[in-house]
Amino acid sequence: MMAQENQLDAVEILKETQRLKSGLNLVMNEARLLGGLGGDFVLKQVHLAKLVNQRVTEQKNFFIQHQVYPQVAIASDLQLITDEKWLGFVIEQLLVNSIKYTAPGVR
């Protein structure tokens, strides 16, 4: 609505969209936790570098907005036995919080 009234520029719209997306994702994952992990927890081999790079890519606009430029240094053959969805959620939360509390221009 604010965009329609020309009260927000493109950067502000991207920030607000990212904020809403992160909030919705957090609420959905909390609801899953409250519902129990029984049917939602699946252990399998996961390539850590691939998962981290996917989450970094998903947050690229947020990184750019805050002028923070990540460098991922994980061996490409490193594998874990974990639940991919929940580990991805934890990595996403770490990324979002690290972006929020990192000074602009950090590499």
N, C-alpha and C positions, 0 to 999 in steps of 0.2 A: 504494500500500500504506500509506503514512504517513497519507494522507487517511482511509482506512478505519479506522485506529486513532486517529483524531482528534488526530493529532500536528501537523497543518497546518491553518491557517485558510484562508479563501477567497483572500486576497491572496497567501499563500505558494504556493497551488496555481497561481494565475495566473502568478506569477513563475517557478515551476518549469516550467510548460508553455511559457512564452515562451523560457526558456533552452534547453529541449530542442528546440523548433522552430527556433531560430536555429542551434543546433549541427548539427542534421540538415541544414538548408539549406546550411550552410557545407560540410559533408562531401560532400553531393551535388554541389555546384558544383566542389569540388576534384577529385572523381572525373571530372567532365566535362572539366576542364582536362587532367588526366593522360591521358585518352583521346584528346586532340587536339580542336582546334576545327573541323576540316574540315567535317563535316556539321552542326555545331551552331551555326555562326556565320552569321546572316542579316542583311544590311544592308537597312534600310528607313527611311523617314521616320517619326520619332517625335516626338510633342508632349511636350516636356520637362516642362511644368507638369502635364500629366495623369499622366505616369509618376511624378513626384515626389509628387504628391498621393496616388496609389495606395499608394505605399510608406509615406508618413506615416500614412495611414489604417490600413494593416496593423500598424503599430507603436503605435497609439493607446493600447492598454492599458499598454505599456511606458513611454510618455511620461507617462501619468497616474500610474503607480506611482512614478516618479521626480520627479514634480511639475515636469516640463519641458513647456513649451507652445510648440510651433514656430509660426513665422509664415513661410509660403511666399510669396516675392515674385518670381515668374517671369512674364514676359509670356506670356499665354495663347496667342499665335500663334507662339511660338518653337518651331522644329522643328529636329531634328538628323537626320543620316543616321548610324545606328548600329545595333548589334544590341540590340534592346529588352531581351531577357532578361539579357544580361551587364551592360548599363548599369543595369538595375534591381537586379541583384545588388550592384554597386558602390555605388549609392545606399543600399541597405539596410544595407550594412556601415558606411557613413559615418554613417547615422542611429543605428544600434545603438551604435557606439563613441562618438558625440557624446552620446547619452543617458547612457551609463555614466560619462562623465567631466565632466558638467556639474553644477554645484551645483543643488540643488532650488530651485524657484521661478523659474527663469530663463524669460523670454519671448522 
